[in-house]
Amino acid sequence: MDPPGTVPIFLGLTSAMTHKQRAKAARTAIFVAAGVILAFALFGQQLLSYMHISLPALQASGGLLLLLIAMELLTGKMEEPQAGTKGVNVALVPLGTPLLAGPGAIVASMLFVQRSDGSARDWVSIAIGFLVVCVCLWIAMRFANVVHRILGESGTILVTRIAGLLLAAIAVQLIADAVIAFVQTA
């Protein structure tokens, strides 16, 4: 979860929205991401074990999803409504998940919970850290309009393309790390 890095992606995904719609999308994305991460933090290991899915497999699939989104940001396809997707809420997918609640955040939350000694202090620390990140994400997305006004349309498109490139690099790194983990366990 990367509050400053979320701003250009948020702007790219919500470029056709009004100020009110962007504010609502930011709230929705935070709630979706928080729900997904909390669910995986509490029940993720059991779910993955039940489905016989390893953490590297989750990481690789998340990397592939992020790569697809990065390609859309790089080519500008996110800015044009696609046939059959009218009314689709980008705050749910791809913003809420897999961008905010992506494989890195999900795996990290699962590991924090697993490594907790079960004390109230550990649980409170995890909860406060998670809450602070969610508030920072909301602030970054809520005030993305200010960034949009400062950069203008051309500047926003440029920053969105750069964010797409960086997102593609993150996606490739996630996939590479998953491949390395697969090879080491084989």
C-alpha positions in Angstrom: 0.0 0.0 0.0 1.7 3.2 -1.3 -0.2 6.4 -0.6 1.9 8.8 -2.8 2.2 6.2 -5.6 -1.6 5.7 -5.6 -2.3 9.3 -6.6 -1.4 9.1 -10.3 -3.0 5.7 -10.7 -6.1 7.0 -8.9 -6.2 10.1 -11.2 -5.8 7.8 -14.3 -8.6 5.5 -13.2 -11.0 8.2 -12.2 -10.2 10.7 -15.0 -13.7 10.8 -16.3 -15.3 11.3 -12.8 -16.4 14.5 -11.1 -14.9 15.7 -7.8 -17.8 14.2 -5.8 -17.5 10.9 -7.7 -13.7 10.8 -7.0 -14.3 11.4 -3.3 -16.8 8.6 -3.2 -14.4 6.3 -5.2 -11.6 7.0 -2.7 -13.9 6.1 0.3 -15.1 3.0 -1.5 -11.6 1.8 -2.5 -10.4 2.2 1.1 -13.3 0.2 2.5 -12.8 -2.5 -0.1 -9.1 -2.7 0.5 -9.5 -2.7 4.2 -12.1 -5.4 4.1 -10.0 -7.6 1.8 -6.8 -7.2 3.8 -8.6 -7.8 7.1 -10.2 -10.9 5.8 -6.9 -12.3 4.5 -5.1 -11.3 7.7 -7.6 -13.2 9.8 -8.6 -16.1 7.5 -6.1 -16.0 4.6 -3.8 -18.8 5.6 -6.8 -21.1 6.2 -8.3 -20.2 2.8 -5.0 -20.7 1.0 -4.4 -24.0 2.7 -7.9 -25.2 2.0 -7.5 -24.3 -1.7 -3.9 -25.7 -1.8 -2.6 -22.3 -3.0 0.9 -21.2 -1.9 1.9 -17.6 -1.1 4.1 -17.5 -4.2 1.2 -18.5 -6.3 -0.9 -15.7 -4.8 2.0 -13.3 -5.4 2.5 -14.4 -9.0 -1.2 -14.0 -9.8 -1.3 -10.6 -8.2 1.7 -9.6 -10.3 0.0 -10.7 -13.5 -3.1 -8.7 -12.6 -1.0 -5.6 -11.8 0.9 -6.0 -15.1 -2.4 -5.9 -17.0 -3.5 -2.8 -15.2 0.0 -1.2 -15.8 -0.3 -1.9 -19.5 -3.7 -0.2 -19.6 -2.3 2.8 -17.7 0.7 3.0 -20.1 -1.5 2.8 -23.2 -4.2 5.1 -21.9 -7.0 2.5 -22.2 -8.2 3.3 -18.7 -9.2 6.7 -19.8 -11.7 5.5 -22.4 -14.8 3.7 -21.4 -14.9 0.2 -22.8 -17.9 -1.4 -24.4 -20.0 -3.3 -21.9 -18.4 -1.7 -18.8 -20.6 1.3 -18.4 -21.4 1.7 -14.7 -18.5 -0.5 -13.5 -17.0 0.9 -10.3 -13.2 1.2 -10.7 -13.1 1.8 -6.9 -13.8 -1.9 -6.3 -11.7 -3.4 -9.1 -8.9 -2.5 -9.9 -8.4 0.2 -7.4 -9.6 -1.4 -4.1 -8.1 -4.7 -5.2 -5.6 -5.5 -6.6 -4.0 -2.1 -6.5 -4.5 -1.1 -2.8 -5.2 -4.6 -1.4 -2.7 -6.3 -3.7 -0.6 -9.4 -3.2 2.1 -7.5 -1.3 -0.3 -6.0 1.2 -2.2 -9.2 1.6 0.9 -11.4 2.1 2.4 -8.8 4.5 -0.8 -8.6 6.6 -0.9 -12.4 6.8 2.8 -12.6 7.8 2.3 -9.9 10.5 -0.6 -11.8 12.0 1.3 -15.1 11.8 4.4 -13.6 13.5 2.3 -12.0 16.2 2.8 -13.6 19.6 -1.0 -13.1 20.3 -0.5 -10.4 22.9 -2.8 -7.4 23.0 0.2 -5.2 22.4 1.0 -7.0 19.0 -2.7 -6.8 17.9 -3.0 -3.1 18.8 0.3 -2.4 17.0 -0.9 -4.2 13.8 -4.3 -2.5 14.0 -2.9 1.0 14.5 -0.3 0.5 11.7 -3.1 -0.7 9.3 -5.4 2.2 10.3 -2.6 4.8 9.7 -1.9 3.4 6.3 -5.6 3.5 5.4 -6.0 7.1 6.5 -2.9 8.1 4.5 -4.3 6.4 1.5 -7.6 8.1 1.9 -5.9 11.5 2.2 -3.7 10.9 -0.8 -6.7 10.0 -3.0 -9.1 12.6 -1.5 -6.7 15.4 -2.4 -5.7 13.9 -5.8 -7.8 16.7 -7.3 -5.3 19.3 -6.0 -2.5 17.4 -7.8 -4.7 17.3 -10.9 -5.2 21.0 -10.8 -1.5 21.7 -10.3 -0.3 19.3 -13.1 -3.1 20.0 -15.5 -4.5 17.4 -18.0 -1.2 16.9 -19.8 0.9 16.6 -16.6 -1.6 14.2 -15.1 -1.4 12.0 -18.2 2.4 12.1 -18.1 2.4 11.2 -14.4 -0.1 8.4 -15.0 2.1 6.9 -17.7 5.1 7.1 -15.4 3.1 5.4 -12.7 2.1 2.7 -15.2 5.7 2.1 -16.0 6.6 1.8 -12.3 3.5 -0.4 -11.6 4.7 -2.7 -14.5 8.1 -2.9 -12.8 6.5 -3.8 -9.4 4.4 -6.4 -11.2 7.4 -8.0 -12.9 9.3 -8.0 -9.5 6.3 -9.7 -7.8 6.3 -12.4 -10.5 10.1 -12.8 -10.4 10.0 -13.2 -6.6 7.3 -15.8 -6.9 9.2 -17.7 -9.5 12.3 -17.7 -7.3 10.2 -18.9 -4.3 8.7 -21.7 -6.5 12.2 -22.8 -7.6 13.5 -22.7 -4.0 10.7 -24.9 -2.8 11.0 -27.4 -5.7 
